[in-house]
Amino acid sequence: MTENNSATSTTSETHSNSAPADSKAVSEVKKPSPNRRGRGRRRWDVSQFKVEPQEGRVRFHDFELPPQLMRGIQDTGFEYCTPIQGASLPHTLNGHDIVGKAQTGTGKTAAFLINIITDLLNHPVEGERFMGEARTLILAPTRELAIQIADDAVALLKHTDLSVHCLVGGMDYGKQLQKMQKSHCDLLVGTPGRLLDFANNRDVYLDQVEVLVIDEADRMLDMGFIPQVRRLVNLTPKREDRQTLLFSATFTPEILRLSGTWTDKPVTVEIGAERVATDTVEQKVYITTADEKFALLHNILVGDDVDSVMIFANRRDICRTLQEKLNKKGFKAGLLSGDVPQNRRMKTLESFKSGATKVMVATDVAGRGIHVDGVSHVINYTLPEEPEDYVHRIGRTGRAGSTGTSISFACEDDAFLLEPIEKLLDMKLACTMPEEKLLQEVPAKPKRAPRRPKADKPSEQSKQQSSVEQSEQEVAPVDQSVVRED
């Protein structure tokens, strides 16, 4: 990694070299008519991306980022850096390692992607490359988070020739391999298990990795992935020969020990949890009983202000039961948990993102990495056992400048979990009793009466048949009397 000055010169060289290719592309298109000559030929430059300076806010213009990347940033709607972006980019763009403390929803994904893309564009590979030879590696603890990171990377790379590959478990290995063999691997994103499968089969090579990102390191530790992560890190160049960015929601002694092993003279950046949790999310805590929870949930969901909601519980069986009960009550509810097959999870998530599904029931496997615009409410049906998970859960709402509402149920079984959450947030959560109307028992859904066939307009044939039947009914008594008399 070089300093910004050298990066700038490399950027200008890259664009001057690409000019002939662009000119060739222009010459191949159909010649415009005289009255439209010259339209659409203006090349994009940063001057077309206007963001006014604001005191106390950092713009992406304040860094010397490649024009192709700046255009991708403009397309995504970004204008000003989030705190984690503004604090980390000055260091990472100059090649320093980072140990960052930041929650989901702070913009850290864009923070490390912008650094990676800048490095890849400013330092193109010269000479032969092998398929499966990754230039950067991003490790994520869950499939959903890995897929989301890859999607975000694709959006930022829209105006470049760089390629992204995403390797996660639960998906067809052969199809993933076929895609890997079609294009070079500039950004490789994946979960530890599937990445190890590819590395062990020599379908992926990590010895040329220039930038390594370990995202949600605390979650990796909780899920038991650290041995696999350690094996993957050992396949990359020495820490002195690569840039390493490690992010975690908490700095436990174990996380600090791992960061000391994997990073080289890192800069520490901390963004407090309270900044994320309180800025755009209204937090409510309802004191209730376990028996009242479902009635309370149902009555909240039928409220006028509830548009799109994520419901979190700690266990898979609770989530599945909730989904089944909600569906019986007429809600179209999706389910995201570890025991749902990956292809079904992806379809469920897409349905939720598109708005076809309004209610999503999830375990904490879905609490990190799901970026869905327009989630109006997050409901903690059970309070999380880990305080950090509370922040990750409510971070699903109040995103991208919007406001959201978080509602937590605290009953006799889990009310003791409130204190650690308040300690993490450094604030007192207001606890109230729900209004009586919110606790009214949910009426049983009435059974539908069997549908009667619609009375269609009688056809000529049916009219004739009816006339015959009526005639038969009229003469029937006469016939019967004759028989009786016999």
C-alpha positions, 0 to 999 in steps of 0.5 A: 500500500502506498501513500495518497500521493502515489495513489493519485498518480496511479489513478491518473495513469489508469484513466489515461490508459483506459481512454483508447478502449473507451474511444473504441467503444464510442466508435463502434456504436451507431452514429447519432443523427445530426440533431442529436450529435454529441448528446450522451458523449460527455464522460462522467467526472467528479464535478457532476457529483456535488455535495456541499461542505458541512461543518463537522461532516466528512465528505467522500470528496475529501479523500482522493478516491478513484472517479469510477468509485466516486460514481458508484458512491453517487449511485448508492446515494451516499454523500457524507461519511458515517462516523466509522467511515470518517474515522477509519478511511484516513488511516486505511487509505494510507495502508494502516491496519485497523481494529474497529469497534462498531455495530451493524448499521454504522456503515462499516461495510462501506468503510472497508469496501471503499478502502479495498476498491481504492487499493485495487483500482490504484494498483492493478495486477500486471502480468499473469493471473490465475483463476481463483487467486483472490486479491482481497478476502472478507470473512463474515460469520453468517451467510446473510451477512456475506451475501449482503457484503457482496451485494454492496460491493457489486453496487460500488463496483458498477463502473469498474471491471473488478469482480466479486465472488461470494462463497457461502455454505448451503449453496451448490458447490459446483455452481459456485465453482463454475462462477469462480472459473469464469472471471478473476477474483478481485474481491472474495467474500464468504463464510469460514467453512465454505471458504476452507472447502474451496481452499482445501480443494485448491479451487481458491488460492489466498497466498496473494491476498492484499487486504484481509477483512475480518468482520463481526469478530466477536460473532465469529468467536461466539459461533466457534469459527475462530479455529477455521478463521485462524486456518484461513488467515494462515493461508494468506501472506504474513501480516506485515505483507497484507493490510488487515481490517478487523471489526467487532462490536465488543473488545473482549480480552479474547478479541484483543488477543486475536487482533494482536495476532492478526494485525500489524501496528493497528490503529484503533477506532471506536464508535460507541453503541449509544450513537447507533441505538438512540439516534433514529430508533424510538425504544419501548419496553413493555412489562408483560407476562409470558402468557400475554406476549402473543396477544400483545404482539398480535395487537401491535401488528394490526396497528396502523403505523406498522408497515414492515416488522422484524420479530426476534426471539432467542430460540429456533423453536420459539420462532417457528411456533410464532410464525405458525401462529401468526400465519393462522391469524392471517399474517403472511410471516416469513422465518429466518433461522439456522435450521431453514435451508439456505435457498429458502432463507434467500427466497424468504429474505427477497420476499421481505425486501420486496414488500411481499412479506410484511412480517419476518420472524428471526433468530439472531442469525438474521440480526446481523447483516440484513439490510432492508430499507423501510423496516418500521418496527423491530420487536424483541419477543424475547430479550437477547441474552447478549446485550450486543445482540439488542443493538444489532436487532434494533439496528434493522430499523431506523436506517438510511436516515429514516426513523424506526421503533423498537418494542421489547417484551420483558416478562418474569423470565427475562426481565433481568436481561434489561440491566446489561443492555442498559449498561451497554447503552449507557442509558435507562430504558423506559419500561411501561405497562401496555394499554389494556386494549393491547392485552385483549385476547386475540379472538379465534379465527372463525371457520369459513363456511363452505362456499356455495357455487355462484348462481350462474345465468341458466343456459337454454339447455338448463332451461329446457331441462328444468322445464322437463323436470317441472313437467315430470313433477306435475304429472307425477301425482297422477301416475302415482294415483293410477298405480295405487288404484291398480 
